Amino acid sequence: MRRLYLVIFFALFGLNCFSQSENESKILGEWYYYDLSKFTFSRENIFQLQVGNKLLIEGTYSFVHNDTIRVFFENNLFIDYIYTYYNDTLVLYTYKSKYGPLKNHIDEIILLTRRNKVKSLPDTLINLQTDKFVLPVDYTGIFYVSYNQPKGQVQSFDNVKNRIIKIPSCGYTKTSFKEDPLQYALEKMCFIQNEEYIPFFIDSRITKMTESELKQAGFDYESKYVCVFGFNQASRENINDIFGEDIQGNVLMFQVDTLKNILENLRKY
């Protein structure tokens, strides 16, 4: 019987190692964040992050868990990228810290694709639920959503199970819904104001574009948009002051305004 247990253990161990090794090999090579930056994972375990023609970061990497790539830099510094891989699509996200008050606070979420490839996703992700943010009538300015809050607004869904989050006139709200990095990376969100849908964009994309590129892409400086800044962009002290209490967990920050005003605000950062 003991021998049988050993055979089963090593069989499962081998299967797990094979599966992990297979995933690792699929991540090798170059990955692109639109045309803005390039992530490279070489067979020699060299990691490079290039923005435009400039090499921004270089280090070594290793797979430390089934879902984590650890990149090492000088002075024993490292960063952990949690990854999810789907064919020609790679989602990476990081946390501000694993310990202390910033534990599990999302820092960055990036969706990467192979060069000249489109996002290739299974139906479970293509059909991933959407967060529908309902904005106050004629509201403009910054607004915040604090996720995974025990005393957050009552959960609400539309007829196809999309999550509905209502923003009050004060510009901030708590929801009991849990944040979803994949949902954010795939931009599964929409914004409704005055019963109309407002177009939106992720700020990291827009800030890299010139005025001519913006116009070529169809943006209008005087039209209203929602800019998605990302998770935990404001300091926690500032967040606590805005909500009037100590907020634990992830807070997503947005701005709804004309493109002209949004760009002016982005230049302040």
N, C-alpha and C positions, 0 to 999 in steps of 0.2 A: 504493500500500500504506500509506503514511504517513497519507493521508487516511482510509483505512478504520480504522486504529488510533484516530485522533482521534474518528471518529464513534462507535466502540464505547466509548471512554473517556467521552465526554460523555453517551452514552446510559445507561451504568452509573451515572455520577455523578448524573444527573438522577433515575434510578430510586431511588437511595439517598436523595437529598434528599427525594423525594416520600414515600418510606416513613417516613423520620424525621419529616417534617412531619405526616404522618397520625397517627403515634403521639403526637406532642406535642399535637395538637388533642384527642385522646381523653382526655388526662389533665387537661384544663382543667376547672375547677369544684370542687365540694366533695366531700370524701371523709371517711368517718367510721370511727373506731376504736370499734366498738360504740357506746354512748351516752356515751363518756367524753371524746372529743376530736374536733376537726374540723380537717382540713387543707384549705386553699383555694389553688388555683393559678388566678389570674385571667388574662384575656386581656391585661391591662396589665403582665404579668410581676410581679405582686405576690403574695408568698407570706405566708400567715397560718396560725398554729397556735393554735387556741382550745381551752382546757380548761374545760368547763362554760360559763359566761358570761364567762370572763376571757380576754382576748387575751394569750397568753403570748409569742409570737414573731411578729415581722413583718419582712419583708425583700423583696428582689427575687430573681428566679430566672432561670436560663437553662439550656438543654439543651446540655451540653458534649460528650457522647458519645451514641451510640445507646442507652445504658443508664444514663445518669447525669444527674440534675438537680442543679445547683449553686445553693445558696441563699446569698445575700450579706447580711451584716449590717453594722453600723457598724464603723469602724476596720479596714476591709478583711478582716474575718473572713468565713469561708464554711464551709459544710458540704456534702459531696457525698452525695446519696441515690442509691444504686443502685436502679433500679426494674425491676419486671417487671409487665406489664399483661395482664390477661385479662378482657375484657368489662367487667363491673361490679366487678371485683376488682383492687386495686393493692397490690403488695408493695413496701415500701421497707426498705432496710437500710443501715446506715452502718458505717464502720470507725473505730476509735480513732485510727489514723494510717496514712498511706501510706508512712512512712519510719521508720527506726530499729527498736528492739526490739519496738514495738507494731504493726509493719507487718502489715496485713491481719488484725488482731484485730477480730472483730465487736463492735460496740458496741451496736447496737439493731436489732431486726427488728420491723416493724409490718405487719399485714395490714389494709387499708382497703377499705371497700365504699361504694357510693353509698347515699344515704338510702333506706330502705324497700326495699332490694334484698338478695337473698341472694347468697352466693358463687356466681359463675358460672364454672366451670372446665372446661377440656378434659379428656377422659378420661385423658390422659397424667398429669395432676396428681391427678385423683380417685383414680387407681390407683397413685399414687406409693408406693413402698415405705415401710413403717413401721419405726421403730427400736423393738425390744422390749428393755426393760431388765429384767433378772432380778436381783432384790434378795436379799441374804442372809436366811435365816430369821429372822423377828422383829426385823430391823434397824430402828432409828429414828435419825434425825439427818440431818446434811448428807452429801451424797455428790457426787463429781465425776467427769466423764468428759473425758479429754484426747484430742482427735481428731487424726487424720492423723499418728500417731506410728509411725516406722519399726519400732520394737521393741514395738509394741502387741500386745494379745492377738490370737491367730489369728482371722481373720474366720470368722464362723459365720452361717448362714442357716436359716430354717425352710423348710417345704415349699412356700411361696408366695414365697420370695425376700425376706422381711422380714429385716432385719439384727438379729442377736441380740448384745446387749452385757451381759456378766455383771459384776455389781458384787461385788467380794470383801468380806469382813468388815471390812477396814480402811477402806472407804468411798471409795476412789478407784481409778481404773483408767485405763490407756492403751489406745487402740484404733487400729488402722491404718485404720479407716473414716474417710472424709473428711466433715467437717461439711457440712450442706446447709441454707442459710438458708430455702429454700422449704419444705423438709420441716418445719422448726421453725415457720414462719409458719402453715402449714396444720395444725399440731398433729398431725402424723403420727407419733405415739409412743404407747407403752403401757407399763405397769409391772406386773410380776408378782412376787408374794411369797407364799410358802407355797402355790404353785400356784393362787393367786387373783389376779384383776386388781384393781388399786387405782386409784380415780379420781384424776384430776390436774387441775391448773389452772395458768394462767400468772399469776405474782404481780402483774403490773401491773393485771390485771382485779380481783383479789380485794381489793386494798388500797383501791380506790375505793368499795367497797360498805359500806353500813351494816350493823349487826347484823340489823336487820329485813329488809333486802334479801337478806342471806345466807340467812336462814331461809326467806324466800319462794322463793329459788332452789333450795331443797332441801338446803342444806348442814347438816351436823350437827357441832357443836363437838367432840363426843367421838369421832367416826369418824376413821379414818386416811385421809390423802390424800397425794399427792405434789405439792409446789409446785415449779414450774419457774422458777427465778430468771432464767435467761438465760445468755448467753455472757459470759465474762470479767468476772464480777461481783466476784470477790475480786481483790485486788492480785496482781501477778505475783510479788512477793516472798513473799506468803503461799502462793500456789500452789506455788512452788518448795520452800518449807519442808514443805508437806504431802506432796508427791511425793518429797521427798528428792533432787531433782535439778533442773537448769534445764529447764523445760518451754517449748518453742516451739509456737506455734499456739494454736488456740482450745480453751477449757475451758468445758464446760457444768456449771452448778451446780444442785443440787436439794436438797430436804429432804423426807423421808418422816416423817410424825408425825401426831398428831391435829391437827385444824384449830385448836383452841385453842392448842396449842404453836407451830404455824406462825405464827399471827397475832402471838403474843407475840414471836417472833423477828423478824418483819417490822417491828415497831414500833421495833426497835433500829437500823434502817438510816436 
